[in-house]
Every structure is written in structure tokens, then in C-alpha cells.
Amino acid sequence: MTLTPAYGRDYKSKAEVQADFDGNQDFKIASVGPWMGAYVTKAELKGNEAEVNIRYAKNTKVAVLSV
């Protein structure tokens, strides 16, 4: 599953992405499918996904994080 930061947020480093993901900030589902565009948190993904790809740095980089 691919996610992007919600509400116009962006990050400069993978550490910033990890901190907000672990802090249960909202991310937007960017993967094509019925849930595309929905907002989710790490807590909501637990048990449903093993890892996620989170795009950051103006969508030029990808952080692969465990859920």
C-alpha cells in the first residue's frame, strides 16, 4: 500500500516520516482501489498490512515502513 502525507504535510527525511507515522498522524491512501483517497493511521493499519510505502519530499522519495 502506498501512502502520502495528509493535509498538505511533507517531509525532508525518512526519520520525520517515521516519527509522524509512529505518532498516528493521518496519511492518505494513494494506491489505486476502493480505498484510494481515504485517510488512515498506523493504528488503523495494524493487522491489515505488514509494511507500507510512504512518499515524501514532494513525492520524489519513498520510505518503506513496517506497520
C-alpha positions as CSV (number, residue, x, y, z in Angstrom):
1,M,0.0,0.0,0.0
2,T,1.3,3.5,-0.9
3,L,0.5,6.5,1.4
4,T,1.2,10.2,1.1
5,P,1.2,12.8,3.9
6,A,-2.3,14.2,4.6
7,Y,-3.4,17.8,4.8
8,G,-0.5,19.2,2.7
9,R,2.2,18.0,5.0
10,D,5.6,17.0,3.6
11,Y,8.9,15.7,5.0
12,K,12.5,16.2,4.2
13,S,13.8,12.9,5.8
14,K,12.7,9.3,6.4
15,A,13.2,10.0,10.2
16,E,10.5,12.7,10.0
17,V,8.1,10.3,8.2
18,Q,8.8,7.5,10.7
19,A,8.1,9.9,13.7
20,D,4.7,11.0,12.3
21,F,3.7,7.5,11.2
22,D,4.5,6.1,14.7
23,G,2.7,9.1,16.2
24,N,-0.5,8.0,14.4
25,Q,-0.7,11.1,12.2
26,D,-3.1,10.8,9.2
27,F,-1.8,9.7,5.9
28,K,-3.8,9.5,2.6
29,I,-4.0,6.2,0.7
30,A,-2.5,6.7,-2.8
31,S,-2.9,3.1,-4.0
32,V,-5.5,2.5,-6.7
33,G,-8.5,0.7,-5.3
34,P,-11.7,1.3,-3.4
35,W,-10.0,3.0,-0.5
36,M,-8.0,5.4,-2.6
37,G,-8.1,8.9,-1.1
38,A,-9.1,7.7,2.4
39,Y,-7.2,8.8,5.4
40,V,-5.6,6.2,7.7
41,T,-3.2,6.0,10.7
42,K,-0.7,3.3,11.6
43,A,-3.1,2.1,14.4
44,E,-5.8,1.5,11.8
45,L,-3.4,-0.5,9.5
46,K,-2.1,-2.8,12.2
47,G,-3.2,-6.4,11.4
48,N,-4.1,-5.5,7.8
49,E,-0.7,-4.5,6.3
50,A,2.8,-5.7,7.1
51,E,4.5,-2.7,5.6
52,V,3.6,0.5,3.7
53,N,5.4,2.8,1.2
54,I,5.1,6.4,2.2
55,R,6.0,9.0,-0.4
56,Y,7.7,12.2,0.8
57,A,10.0,15.1,-0.4
58,K,7.4,16.3,-2.9
59,N,6.7,12.7,-3.9
60,T,10.3,12.2,-5.1
61,K,11.3,9.7,-2.4
62,V,9.8,6.6,-0.8
63,A,10.1,5.3,2.8
64,V,9.2,1.6,3.3
65,L,8.0,1.3,6.9
66,S,6.8,-1.7,8.9
67,V,3.3,-1.4,10.4
